[in-house]
C-alpha cells in the first residue's frame, strides 16, 4: 500500500481496570457460575477514547450512570506525570447497559470534544489483527468520526471507527474502520472504493500492518530505481540531466521541480528501468563535478523516511555527547548580570581542565543569570561543586549542581509537585494533607495527622507509631540547646494550645505558648529564661556535609523554620514540611536567599489554598 507511513489502526489498548468481582486462582477449579460472571463483566467493559485531559472519573460517572448502574470507572494516566492519557474504561454490571451506553453516548461531546466509545478487547492478538480492518484515505477535512461511522455502518457491525487527526484536532485525511467480520470489510471496499465522499474520491483497502509495510519498504530500498540529485547549476535543464544519467542505463522519466517564475530549484529525480543502472549511477556520479558544482546523488527517499533517518542521527549524536560529558557538565546560576564567559571560566579554572564555559543570553544579548561549565573529567566537576556551591561571587552565592537534561528535570519537578499535593506515584489521585514540619519540642496529640518527621531520641528508640505513655509522658527529642539557655523540660501536651507545642523563636531559642499558661507559670518561665538569647549560628554547606545523612533534613528544618515563621506564623510548620522535600543544596540556597525563599513560600501557600480549608488543617 502506498501509505507506508500511516499509523496503526484505532484499536483500543488493553483495559487497565481489573474485573470488579474476585477471580478464582489459576490453580483452583473454576465453577461455571464464576466463569459466567467473569465473562459477563469482561463483556460489559467499554473503552472511551478521545477524552479531554481535564475529564475525570466523576464526570464520566455522572454521564454513564444515567444509562445504567456503573461497576467502576478509571481514567488512565501517565505513571510519572499523572496526566490523563485521553482514554478511560467504564465497567457496567451487565452487557445490556453497555450496549445501551454504546448506542446512546457514542460521539457525545464531553468538555467540547467528541468521545469515541467501543467495546474493550482484552485479547491483544484480536486488537492487533488486520482481519476486518479497513484503511481509508483522501478523506475530506469535514468528515469526522461520526460521519465516517455512519457511512460504513451499512456494511456490517463496526468495532472501531477513527479519523486520524493532528495535535490541533484537524483531520489528516485518512482513517480506519474495523469490522467484526472480514466479509463486511470486503463488502465495504467493493462498494466505497473510488466513490466520492464530500466531493473527494476516496481510496478504501484492507489495512496493512506496520511490520508488513516496513518489510515492503526494506525490499523497495534494496531494489531502488529512483535516483535523487541536488546541487545542480541553475542553467541545467531536464534534457541535460537526462543526457548525464542516460549512459548508465535506460531512463523512464526525469523530473526537475521549478519555482513559480519557472527557474529550476536545483534538484531533480531520475527513474531508471532497472535497479542495477540506478545503483551504478549513484556510485559513479555522487560527489562528481558537473558544470563547476559538486553533485549529491543518492537513492530517492520519501519525506517521512528521510525525517526518520535524520531524527535517528540527531539522537545518536546527542547521546554520544551526553555519554562523553556525563558527570562533567555543571549548571551554575544566581550570578551577577555582569558575568561573561571569560569570567565564568576564570572562577572555575582552579578545579580542573575546562572544555567549555558559557553564560546563557537572550536574543538581545542580556544575561539570563545562569550558565554551564564543562570539565574534562567527572572528578574535577565533583571538586568544583564542593568548592563553589554556595560561595559568594560578587554579592550573590552561587548555585552549582550537575547539569540535567530537560526531560529529567521536568520529571523531578513533577515528582516534587505530586509530593506537595499528596499525589501517589501509581493509581488514581490520592488526596490528603500536605507534609508537615514540627518545630523542636512539639509533641503531637493522639489521632492527629500528619505524623512528625523522625528525630533523634534520648534513651531507647520509640516504637514507630506508638501512642503517648500513661500520665502524659512523652519521649523528648534531643536538640542542640543554644548557649546561655536551659534544656527544654518535658511538658504535658494539654498545657499548650493546639497540642501545647513549644515553638522555636527567631533568635534560635525556644518559646512556649503564653496564652495556655497561668500568670504564675509565665512568671516562673520568665525567671528561668536568660535576659537575651544568643542568635543561632548560620547553617553552612560544610557543617551540613559533615553531619550524618539521616540528620541533615532535621538541621535544615531547624534553620528554615524560624525564617518561614517570620513570614507566615500560622502555616510555618506545613510550609517547612513541604520545602523539606527539596534537595539539600536547594534548601541551603533558600536559607541564604530571601527572594527565592519568599517565592517558594508563595508557591506553597498557593498549593495549600487550592486544597481548601479542610485539607489545609
C-alpha positions as CSV (number, residue, x, y, z in Angstrom):
1,X,0.0,0.0,0.0
2,X,1.3,3.5,-0.8
3,X,0.5,4.9,2.7
4,X,3.6,3.4,4.3
5,X,3.8,6.0,7.0
6,X,0.2,5.8,8.2
7,X,-0.2,4.9,11.9
8,X,-1.7,1.8,13.4
9,X,-5.5,1.4,13.4
10,X,-7.7,2.7,16.1
11,X,-7.8,-0.5,18.2
12,X,-8.3,0.0,21.9
13,X,-5.5,-0.7,24.2
14,X,-5.7,-3.3,26.9
15,X,-8.1,-2.2,29.7
16,X,-6.4,-1.1,32.9
17,X,-9.3,-2.0,35.1
18,X,-9.5,-5.4,36.8
19,X,-12.9,-7.1,37.0
20,X,-14.9,-5.9,39.9
21,X,-15.5,-9.4,41.2
22,X,-12.8,-11.6,42.6
23,X,-11.5,-14.2,40.2
24,X,-10.5,-17.7,41.4
25,X,-6.8,-18.5,41.5
26,X,-5.3,-20.2,38.4
27,X,-4.7,-23.5,40.3
28,X,-8.2,-23.7,41.8
29,X,-11.1,-25.3,39.8
30,X,-13.4,-22.6,38.4
31,X,-17.1,-23.1,38.7
32,X,-19.5,-22.5,35.9
33,X,-21.2,-19.6,37.7
34,X,-17.8,-17.9,38.4
35,X,-16.9,-18.2,34.7
36,X,-20.1,-16.8,33.5
37,X,-19.8,-13.9,36.0
38,X,-16.3,-13.1,34.8
39,X,-17.3,-13.3,31.2
40,X,-20.3,-11.0,31.8
41,X,-18.1,-8.4,33.4
42,X,-15.4,-8.5,30.8
43,X,-18.1,-8.2,28.1
44,X,-19.6,-5.2,29.8
45,X,-16.5,-3.1,29.7
46,X,-16.3,-0.1,27.4
47,X,-13.3,1.8,26.1
48,X,-13.9,5.6,26.0
49,X,-11.3,7.5,23.9
50,X,-10.7,11.0,22.5
51,X,-11.2,12.5,26.0
52,X,-10.1,16.0,27.1
53,X,-7.2,15.9,29.6
54,X,-9.4,17.6,32.2
55,X,-12.1,14.8,32.2
56,X,-12.2,12.9,35.5
57,X,-13.8,9.7,36.8
58,X,-16.6,11.8,38.4
59,X,-17.6,13.4,35.1
60,X,-17.7,10.1,33.3
61,X,-19.7,8.5,36.2
62,X,-22.3,11.3,36.0
63,X,-22.7,10.7,32.3
64,X,-22.7,6.9,32.1
65,X,-24.6,6.2,35.3
66,X,-27.7,7.7,33.6
67,X,-27.7,4.7,31.2
68,X,-27.3,2.0,33.9
69,X,-25.5,1.1,37.1
70,X,-21.8,1.5,36.7
71,X,-19.5,-1.0,38.4
72,X,-16.2,1.0,38.1
73,X,-14.6,3.8,36.0
74,X,-10.9,4.5,35.5
75,X,-9.3,7.3,33.6
76,X,-5.8,6.0,32.5
77,X,-3.0,8.4,33.5
78,X,0.7,8.7,32.9
79,X,2.7,6.8,35.7
80,X,5.1,9.7,36.1
81,X,3.2,13.0,35.5
82,X,-0.3,11.6,36.5
83,X,-1.8,13.4,33.5
84,X,-4.7,11.9,31.6
85,X,-3.8,9.8,28.6
86,X,-7.0,10.7,26.9
87,X,-8.9,7.5,27.4
88,X,-10.8,5.6,30.1
89,X,-12.6,2.3,30.8
90,X,-16.2,2.1,32.1
91,X,-17.4,-1.2,33.5
92,X,-21.1,-2.0,33.7
93,X,-22.7,-4.8,35.8
94,X,-24.4,-6.3,32.7
95,X,-23.8,-6.2,28.9
96,X,-27.3,-4.7,28.1
97,X,-26.4,-1.5,29.9
98,X,-23.1,-1.4,28.0
99,X,-24.9,-1.8,24.6
100,X,-27.3,1.0,25.5
101,X,-24.4,3.3,26.5
102,X,-22.6,2.5,23.2
103,X,-25.7,3.4,21.2
104,X,-26.7,6.5,23.2
105,X,-23.4,8.1,24.1
106,X,-21.0,7.3,21.3
107,X,-19.6,10.6,19.8
108,X,-21.2,12.6,22.7
109,X,-19.5,15.9,23.4
110,X,-17.6,15.8,26.7
111,X,-15.7,19.0,27.5
112,X,-16.3,20.2,23.9
113,X,-14.7,17.0,22.5
114,X,-16.4,14.1,20.8
115,X,-15.7,10.9,22.7
116,X,-15.3,7.6,20.9
117,X,-16.8,4.5,22.6
118,X,-16.2,0.9,21.7
119,X,-16.2,-2.5,23.4
120,X,-13.0,-3.2,25.4
121,X,-11.0,-6.0,23.9
122,X,-8.7,-7.7,26.4
123,X,-7.1,-10.1,23.9
124,X,-4.1,-8.1,22.3
125,X,-4.0,-10.6,19.4
126,X,-7.5,-9.7,18.4
127,X,-6.9,-5.9,18.8
128,X,-3.8,-6.1,16.5
129,X,-5.4,-8.3,13.9
130,X,-5.8,-6.8,10.5
131,X,-8.8,-9.0,9.6
132,X,-11.8,-6.9,9.0
133,X,-9.7,-3.7,9.3
134,X,-10.2,-1.2,6.5
135,X,-8.0,1.8,5.6
136,X,-9.5,4.9,4.0
137,X,-7.5,7.9,2.6
138,X,-8.2,11.1,0.7
139,X,-11.0,12.0,3.2
140,X,-12.4,15.5,3.1
141,X,-11.4,17.5,6.2
142,X,-15.0,17.9,7.2
143,X,-15.5,14.2,7.7
144,X,-15.3,13.3,11.4
145,X,-15.6,10.0,13.4
146,X,-19.4,10.1,13.4
147,X,-19.7,10.8,9.7
148,X,-17.3,8.0,8.8
149,X,-19.1,5.6,11.1
150,X,-22.5,6.5,9.5
151,X,-21.0,6.0,6.0
152,X,-19.6,2.5,6.7
153,X,-22.2,1.2,9.2
154,X,-24.4,-0.1,6.3
155,X,-22.0,-3.0,5.5
156,X,-21.7,-4.6,8.9
157,X,-21.1,-4.3,12.7
158,X,-18.3,-1.8,13.4
159,X,-15.9,-2.5,16.3
160,X,-13.9,0.7,15.9
161,X,-14.0,3.8,13.7
162,X,-11.5,6.6,13.8
163,X,-10.4,9.6,11.7
164,X,-6.7,10.3,12.4
165,X,-6.1,14.0,13.5
166,X,-3.1,16.1,14.3
167,X,-2.4,17.7,17.7
168,X,-4.8,20.6,16.9
169,X,-7.6,18.2,16.1
170,X,-7.5,18.7,12.3
171,X,-8.1,15.7,10.1
172,X,-5.1,14.3,8.4
173,X,-7.2,12.9,5.6
174,X,-7.2,9.2,6.4
175,X,-8.9,6.9,8.9
176,X,-9.7,3.3,9.9
177,X,-12.9,1.2,10.2
178,X,-12.6,-2.1,12.0
179,X,-15.5,-4.5,11.2
180,X,-16.5,-7.5,13.2
181,X,-16.1,-9.8,10.2
182,X,-13.8,-9.9,7.2
183,X,-16.8,-10.3,4.9
184,X,-18.2,-6.9,6.0
185,X,-14.8,-5.3,5.3
186,X,-14.6,-6.7,1.8
187,X,-18.1,-5.6,1.1
188,X,-17.2,-2.0,2.2
189,X,-14.2,-2.0,0.0
190,X,-16.2,-3.2,-3.0
191,X,-18.9,-0.6,-2.6
192,X,-17.0,2.5,-1.4
193,X,-13.5,2.4,-3.0
194,X,-13.3,5.1,-5.7
195,X,-16.5,6.7,-4.7
196,X,-16.9,10.5,-3.9
197,X,-17.3,11.5,-0.3
198,X,-18.0,15.2,0.1
199,X,-16.6,15.7,-3.4
200,X,-13.4,13.8,-2.7
201,X,-12.6,10.5,-4.4
202,X,-11.6,8.1,-1.6
203,X,-9.3,5.0,-1.6
204,X,-10.6,2.1,0.5
205,X,-8.5,-1.0,1.0
206,X,-7.5,-3.6,3.6
207,X,-5.2,-2.3,6.3
208,X,-1.6,-3.5,6.1
209,X,0.2,-3.7,9.4
210,X,3.3,-1.6,10.1
211,X,5.5,-4.7,10.2
212,X,4.4,-5.7,6.7
213,X,4.7,-2.1,5.4
214,X,8.3,-1.8,6.8
215,X,9.2,-5.2,5.2
216,X,7.9,-4.0,1.9
217,X,9.9,-0.7,2.3
218,X,13.1,-2.6,3.0
219,X,12.6,-4.6,-0.1
220,X,12.0,-1.4,-2.1
221,X,15.1,0.2,-0.7
222,X,17.2,-2.8,-1.7
223,X,15.9,-2.7,-5.3
224,X,15.5,1.0,-5.9
225,X,15.3,2.5,-9.3
226,X,14.6,6.2,-8.5
227,X,17.6,8.4,-8.0
228,X,17.7,11.9,-6.4
229,X,20.3,14.5,-7.4
230,X,20.8,18.0,-5.9
231,X,23.3,21.0,-6.0
232,X,22.6,21.4,-9.8
233,X,23.7,24.5,-11.6
234,X,20.9,27.0,-12.3
235,X,21.4,26.6,-16.0
236,X,20.9,22.8,-16.1
237,X,17.6,21.7,-17.6
238,X,15.9,18.3,-17.8
239,X,17.4,17.4,-21.2
240,X,21.0,18.0,-19.9
241,X,20.2,16.0,-16.8
242,X,18.8,13.1,-18.8
243,X,21.9,13.1,-21.0
244,X,24.2,13.0,-18.0
245,X,22.5,9.9,-16.5
246,X,21.5,8.0,-19.7
247,X,24.9,6.5,-20.2
248,X,24.3,4.2,-17.1
249,X,21.1,2.7,-18.4
250,X,17.6,3.2,-19.7
251,X,15.7,6.1,-18.2
252,X,11.9,6.0,-17.9
253,X,11.4,9.6,-16.5
254,X,13.1,12.8,-15.4
255,X,11.6,15.4,-13.2
256,X,13.0,18.8,-12.2
257,X,10.9,21.0,-9.8
258,X,10.8,24.7,-10.6
259,X,9.9,27.9,-8.8
260,X,6.8,29.9,-9.7
261,X,8.8,32.0,-12.1
262,X,10.0,28.9,-14.0
263,X,13.6,28.8,-12.7
264,X,14.9,25.3,-11.6
265,X,15.1,24.7,-7.9
266,X,18.5,22.9,-8.2
267,X,17.5,19.3,-7.7
268,X,15.7,16.5,-9.6
269,X,14.7,12.9,-9.9
270,X,15.7,10.3,-12.5
271,X,13.9,7.0,-12.6
272,X,15.7,4.0,-14.3
273,X,14.2,0.9,-15.8
274,X,16.2,-1.4,-13.6
275,X,17.9,-1.4,-10.2
276,X,21.5,-2.1,-11.4
277,X,21.6,1.0,-13.6
278,X,20.3,3.2,-10.8
279,X,22.9,1.7,-8.4
280,X,25.8,2.3,-10.9
281,X,24.7,5.9,-11.5
282,X,24.7,6.7,-7.7
283,X,28.1,5.1,-7.3
284,X,29.7,6.9,-10.3
285,X,28.1,10.4,-10.1
286,X,28.0,11.0,-6.3
287,X,30.4,13.9,-5.4
288,X,31.4,14.3,-9.0
289,X,31.6,17.7,-10.7
290,X,29.2,18.9,-13.3
291,X,29.3,22.5,-14.7
292,X,31.6,23.5,-11.8
293,X,29.4,22.2,-9.0
294,X,29.9,19.0,-6.9
295,X,26.8,16.8,-7.2
296,X,25.0,15.0,-4.4
297,X,23.4,11.8,-5.8
298,X,21.6,9.1,-3.7
299,X,18.6,6.8,-3.6
300,X,15.4,8.8,-3.7
301,X,13.6,8.8,-0.3
302,X,10.1,9.7,0.9
303,X,9.9,12.7,3.2
304,X,8.9,10.6,6.2
305,X,11.8,8.1,5.7
306,X,14.3,11.0,5.4
307,X,12.9,12.7,8.6
308,X,13.1,9.4,10.5
309,X,16.8,8.9,9.5
310,X,17.7,12.5,10.5
311,X,16.0,12.0,13.9
312,X,17.9,8.8,14.5
313,X,21.2,10.6,13.5
314,X,20.4,13.5,15.8
315,X,19.5,11.3,18.8
316,X,22.6,9.2,18.3
317,X,24.9,12.3,18.1
318,X,23.2,13.8,21.2
319,X,23.6,10.5,23.2
320,X,27.2,10.4,22.3
321,X,27.8,13.9,23.6
322,X,25.9,13.1,26.8
323,X,27.8,9.9,27.4
324,X,31.1,11.7,26.7
325,X,30.4,14.6,29.2
326,X,28.3,12.6,31.7
327,X,29.1,13.8,35.2
328,X,31.4,16.6,34.0
329,X,28.9,19.3,32.9
330,X,27.9,21.8,35.6
331,X,24.9,24.1,35.8
332,X,25.6,27.4,37.5
333,X,23.0,30.1,38.4
334,X,22.5,33.1,40.7
335,X,25.4,35.1,39.5
336,X,25.6,38.8,38.6
337,X,24.5,40.1,35.2
338,X,28.0,41.3,34.6
339,X,29.4,37.8,34.5
340,X,30.6,36.8,31.0
341,X,32.1,33.6,29.5
342,X,35.7,34.5,30.4
343,X,34.9,35.5,34.0
344,X,32.9,32.2,34.5
345,X,35.8,30.2,33.1
346,X,38.3,32.1,35.4
347,X,36.2,31.4,38.5
348,X,36.1,27.6,37.9
349,X,39.5,27.1,36.3
350,X,41.4,26.2,39.5
351,X,39.5,22.9,39.8
352,X,40.3,21.2,36.5
353,X,40.6,21.4,32.7
354,X,37.6,23.3,31.3
355,X,36.4,22.3,27.8
356,X,33.7,24.9,27.6
357,X,32.2,27.7,29.7
358,X,29.2,29.7,28.6
359,X,26.8,32.2,30.1
360,X,23.3,31.9,28.5
361,X,21.9,35.0,27.0
362,X,18.6,36.1,25.4
363,X,18.1,37.3,21.8
364,X,19.2,40.8,22.8
365,X,22.4,39.6,24.4
366,X,21.4,40.2,28.0
367,X,22.5,37.5,30.6
368,X,19.8,35.1,31.7
369,X,21.5,34.6,35.1
370,X,22.7,31.0,34.5
371,X,25.3,29.2,32.5
372,X,27.3,25.9,32.1
373,X,30.8,24.8,32.7
374,X,32.1,21.5,31.3
375,X,35.1,19.7,32.7
376,X,37.2,17.1,31.0
377,X,36.6,14.6,33.9
378,X,33.8,13.9,36.4
379,X,36.1,14.1,39.4
380,X,37.0,17.7,38.5
381,X,33.3,18.6,38.3
382,X,32.7,17.0,41.7
383,X,35.5,19.1,43.3
384,X,34.1,22.2,41.7
385,X,30.6,21.6,43.1
386,X,32.1,21.0,46.6
387,X,34.1,24.2,46.5
388,X,31.9,26.6,44.5
389,X,28.4,25.7,45.6
390,X,27.2,28.5,48.0
391,X,30.4,30.6,47.6
392,X,29.9,34.3,47.4
393,X,30.9,35.6,43.9
394,X,30.2,39.3,43.8
395,X,27.1,39.9,46.0
396,X,25.4,36.5,45.4
397,X,26.0,32.9,46.5
398,X,26.5,30.6,43.5
399,X,24.2,27.6,43.0
400,X,26.3,24.8,41.4
401,X,25.0,21.4,40.5
402,X,25.4,18.7,37.8
403,X,23.6,19.7,34.7
404,X,20.4,17.7,33.9
405,X,18.6,17.0,30.6
406,X,15.3,19.0,30.3
407,X,13.1,15.9,30.5
408,X,14.9,14.6,33.6
409,X,14.4,18.0,35.3
410,X,10.8,18.1,34.3
411,X,10.2,14.6,35.8
412,X,11.9,15.7,39.0
413,X,9.7,18.8,39.2
414,X,6.6,16.8,38.6
415,X,7.5,14.3,41.3
416,X,8.1,17.2,43.8
417,X,4.7,18.7,42.9
418,X,3.0,15.4,43.5
419,X,4.6,15.0,46.9
420,X,3.4,18.6,47.8
421,X,-0.1,17.8,46.7
422,X,-0.3,14.4,48.3
423,X,-0.2,12.6,44.9
424,X,0.7,8.9,44.8
425,X,3.1,7.6,42.2
426,X,0.7,4.9,40.9
427,X,-3.1,4.7,40.6
428,X,-5.6,7.5,40.8
429,X,-5.0,10.7,42.6
430,X,-4.9,10.4,46.3
431,X,-6.0,13.5,48.2
432,X,-4.5,14.1,51.6
433,X,-2.8,16.7,53.8
434,X,0.5,18.2,52.8
435,X,3.7,17.2,54.6
436,X,4.1,18.9,57.9
437,X,7.2,20.1,59.8
438,X,7.1,20.3,63.5
439,X,9.4,22.7,65.3
440,X,11.7,21.4,68.1
441,X,9.8,20.5,71.2
442,X,6.5,19.9,69.5
443,X,4.6,16.8,70.7
444,X,1.6,15.6,68.6
445,X,-1.8,14.7,70.0
446,X,-3.2,11.3,69.6
447,X,-5.1,10.8,66.4
448,X,-3.8,14.0,64.7
449,X,-2.2,13.8,61.3
450,X,0.2,14.0,59.6
451,X,2.9,12.3,61.8
452,X,6.1,14.4,62.6
453,X,9.3,13.6,60.9
454,X,11.8,11.2,62.6
455,X,14.0,12.8,65.2
456,X,16.8,11.7,67.4
457,X,15.5,10.4,70.8
458,X,17.1,10.3,74.2
459,X,17.4,6.9,75.6
460,X,15.6,4.0,74.0
461,X,14.3,4.3,70.5
462,X,10.5,4.6,70.4
463,X,8.4,2.1,68.5
464,X,7.1,3.7,65.2
465,X,3.5,4.9,65.6
466,X,3.4,4.4,69.4
467,X,0.9,6.5,71.4
468,X,1.9,8.7,74.4
469,X,2.9,6.9,77.5
470,X,0.5,6.8,80.5
471,X,0.4,10.0,82.6
472,X,1.0,12.2,79.6
473,X,4.8,11.4,79.5
474,X,6.3,11.7,76.0
475,X,9.8,10.9,74.9
476,X,11.6,14.2,74.3
477,X,13.6,14.8,71.1
478,X,17.2,15.7,71.7
479,X,18.1,19.1,70.0
480,X,21.2,21.3,70.5
481,X,20.4,23.9,73.1
482,X,21.7,27.4,72.3
483,X,24.4,28.8,74.6
484,X,23.1,30.5,77.7
485,X,19.8,28.6,77.8
486,X,18.5,25.7,79.9
487,X,17.4,22.5,78.3
488,X,13.7,22.2,77.4
489,X,11.6,20.4,80.0
490,X,9.1,17.7,79.1
491,X,5.6,19.2,79.1
492,X,2.2,17.7,79.0
493,X,0.6,18.4,75.6
494,X,-2.7,19.5,77.2
495,X,-1.0,22.6,78.6
496,X,-0.5,24.3,75.3
497,X,-2.9,25.4,72.6
498,X,-3.3,23.1,69.6
499,X,-1.2,20.3,71.2
500,X,0.8,22.5,73.5
501,X,4.0,22.6,71.4
502,X,6.9,24.9,72.2
503,X,7.7,26.9,69.1
504,X,11.2,28.0,68.2
505,X,11.9,31.7,68.5
506,X,13.6,33.8,65.9
507,X,16.8,34.1,68.0
508,X,17.3,30.3,68.0
509,X,15.8,29.6,71.4
510,X,12.5,28.0,72.3
511,X,9.3,29.8,73.2
512,X,6.2,28.4,74.8
513,X,2.5,29.4,74.3
514,X,1.8,32.0,76.9
515,X,-1.9,32.1,76.3
516,X,-2.2,28.5,77.5
517,X,-0.5,29.2,80.9
518,X,-1.5,30.9,84.1
519,X,0.2,34.0,85.4
520,X,2.3,32.1,87.9
521,X,3.6,29.8,85.2
522,X,4.5,32.7,82.9
523,X,6.4,34.4,85.7
524,X,8.3,31.2,86.5
525,X,9.3,30.8,82.9
526,X,10.4,34.4,82.6
527,X,12.5,34.0,85.7
528,X,14.2,30.9,84.2
529,X,14.9,32.5,80.8
530,X,18.1,34.5,80.3
531,X,18.0,38.2,79.7
532,X,18.9,37.8,76.0
533,X,19.4,34.7,73.9
534,X,22.4,34.5,71.6
535,X,21.5,34.2,67.9
536,X,21.8,30.7,66.4
537,X,24.7,30.1,64.2
538,X,24.1,30.1,60.4
539,X,24.0,26.6,58.8
540,X,26.8,26.2,56.3
541,X,27.3,23.7,53.5
542,X,30.4,22.4,55.2
543,X,28.5,21.8,58.5
544,X,25.7,20.1,56.7
545,X,28.1,17.9,54.7
546,X,29.9,16.8,57.9
547,X,26.6,15.8,59.6
548,X,25.2,12.2,59.2
549,X,22.8,11.9,56.3
550,X,19.8,11.0,58.5
551,X,20.2,14.2,60.5
552,X,20.6,16.7,57.6
553,X,16.9,17.3,57.0
554,X,16.4,18.0,60.7
555,X,19.2,20.5,60.7
556,X,17.8,22.2,57.6
557,X,14.3,22.2,59.1
558,X,15.6,23.9,62.3
559,X,17.4,26.6,60.2
560,X,14.5,27.1,57.8
561,X,11.5,27.1,60.2
562,X,12.1,30.4,62.0
563,X,12.7,32.2,58.7
564,X,9.3,30.9,57.4
565,X,7.6,31.6,60.8
566,X,8.6,35.3,60.5
567,X,6.7,35.4,57.2
568,X,3.7,33.3,58.0
569,X,3.4,32.1,61.6
570,X,0.2,30.1,61.2
571,X,1.4,28.0,58.3
572,X,5.1,27.7,59.1
573,X,5.0,24.0,60.1
574,X,3.2,22.9,56.9
575,X,5.3,25.0,54.6
576,X,8.6,23.9,56.2
577,X,7.5,20.3,55.8
578,X,6.7,20.9,52.1
579,X,10.0,22.6,51.4
580,X,12.0,19.8,53.1
581,X,11.1,17.6,50.2
582,X,13.6,19.6,48.1
583,X,17.2,18.8,47.6
584,X,19.7,19.8,50.3
585,X,21.5,22.2,48.0
586,X,18.3,24.0,47.1
587,X,17.3,24.3,50.8
588,X,20.7,25.9,51.6
589,X,20.1,28.4,48.9
590,X,16.6,29.2,50.3
591,X,18.1,29.9,53.7
592,X,20.6,32.4,52.3
593,X,18.4,33.9,49.6
594,X,15.3,35.7,50.9
595,X,13.9,36.4,47.5
596,X,13.9,32.7,46.4
597,X,12.6,31.7,49.8
598,X,9.7,34.1,49.6
599,X,8.9,32.8,46.1
600,X,8.8,29.2,47.4
601,X,6.6,30.2,50.3
602,X,4.2,31.8,47.9
603,X,4.1,28.6,45.9
604,X,3.4,26.5,49.0
605,X,0.7,28.9,50.1
606,X,-0.9,28.7,46.7
607,X,-0.9,24.9,46.9
608,X,-2.4,24.9,50.5
609,X,-5.1,27.4,49.5
610,X,-6.0,25.4,46.4
611,X,-6.7,22.3,48.6
612,X,-9.3,24.2,50.7
613,X,-9.6,24.7,54.4
614,X,-10.5,21.1,55.1
615,X,-7.3,19.8,53.6
616,X,-5.1,22.6,54.9
617,X,-5.9,21.9,58.5
